[in-house]
Amino acid sequence: MSIHSDIANHLGIARPADPLSLPALTLAYLGDTVYDLYVRTVLAETLRLPMRALHLEAAKHVCAAGQAAAYRRIEPALTDAEQAAFRRGRNAHSGTVPKHADVRDYRVATGLEALLGHLYLLGEDARIGELMRLALATDIEPEKEPES
């Protein structure tokens, strides 16, 4: 059972929303949390750092530039349907772009988030995992255990 279907069951939702029926920015809203949870989990499981250092490391990955770089790593692996979900998010206009973000990176990051929200609503947890492993493959290296 996927995380989404478990939540839907808990809430008594018989038929979860079709991602194509939702606004792209709603998908990005969900996908932002999926991405953030995945990054934080990977960091907590692979790095033994104080909380502030974990937070700063996570911030590097969840910012627009970090997400745009992650998208470029997964782009070759995307299906046509996944590329369409990405484009819906990238082309959606939120009306604002954070001051510290490049507008192109911000749009790509929004596209990535929409893609993840789309997959989340479809219950495609395994596919999310595949893509996130590719997205973060070169960014997060586990700490090496001290040799005895």
N, C-alpha and C positions, 0 to 999 in steps of 0.2 A: 504494500500500500504506500502511496506517495504521501509526503508531508501535507500537500494541499488536500488530498482526499480525506486524510485523517482529520484535518481541521474542519472541512466541509461536513463530514459525518458528525463531528462533535457539535456543530452548530445546527444540525438537522437540515442541511442544504442537500436536497435530493439530486439536483443536477447542477454541477458547478458551471460558472460562466464560461462561455466560449470566448477565447482570447480575441478572436476577430470582431466580436461585438463590443469590445471595450475600447475606449480611447487609448491611443498609444502612450500618452503620458500616465495613464493609470497602470498600464503594464510596466512602464519604467519605474513607477512608484514601488510596485511589488519587487521588480528586478533589482532595484537598489538595495533592498533589504537582503535578498538572496545573495547578491554579490558580497555585501558587507559581512553577512554571517559566514559565508564560505571563507573569505579572507581571514577573518578573526579566528575561526576554528583552525585553519591551517597554521596560522602564526602561533596560537596557543599550544598546539600539538607539536610543533617542530622547533620552536625557539624557547629557550629558558631565559626570559628577560623580565626585568621589573615592569610593572604595569605601565608606567609612563613611556618606557621604551617600546612596549608592545603597541601602545596607542599611536606613537609617532610612526612606527613601521606600518601599521594599518593605514594611516593617513596617506602614505606614499602610494598605496595601491588603490585606494578608493577615490582618490581625487580624479578629476577629468583627464589629466595627462596619463595617469596610471591606468585608467580604464581604457583609454584610447590605445595605449601600447598593448594592453591585454587583447583588445579586439583585433589588432593587426596580427597577433600570433594565432588566433583561432579562425580568422577569416577564410583561409584555404580549406578548412575542414567543414565549413557550413554547407548545409543542404540549400536548395533553392528556396524552400519554405522558410528556413531559418534566416536566409538573407533578406527575404521579404519582410519578416518580422523586425529585423534590424533596421531596414530602410524606413519602415513606418515610424519607428522611434526617432531615428536620426532626422527625419523630415518634419517631425512635430515641432511646433514652436511654443515654448513655454512662456515667452514674453520677456524673460530675463536670463542673463548669463552672469554668473558670479564674476566679480571684478578681477579676481586672480586667475581666471581660466581663459584659455584661448578658445574662441568661439567654435573653431573646427573640432578641437578636442572635446568640448562640451557636447556638441551634437553627436559625435561618435560615441561618447560615453552614454548619452541618453539612448542611443540606438542599442548599445550592448545591454543596458538595463531593460529596455523593452523586450529584447530577445529573451533574456533570462526570465522576465515576468511571463512571457508567452509560454515558455517551456514549463515553468512552474505551474501555471494553470492547467496545462495539459497533463500534469503528473509525470513529466519526463525527468525525474530526479537523476536517473542514471546518465542521461545525456547532459544534464547540467554538470554533473561530476566530470564527465569526459572533457567538456569544454573548459571547465575551470582548471582542470589539471594542465591542459595545454596553455591556458591563459597565464597561469602562475608558474609554469615549469622552470623558467630561468630566473624568476624573481626571488623565490623563497627557498633557501637551502637549509636543510636541518642542521642543527648544531651537532658537531662531532662530539662523541663521548670521549672524555679524557682517557688516554691509554694508560694501562696499569703497568 
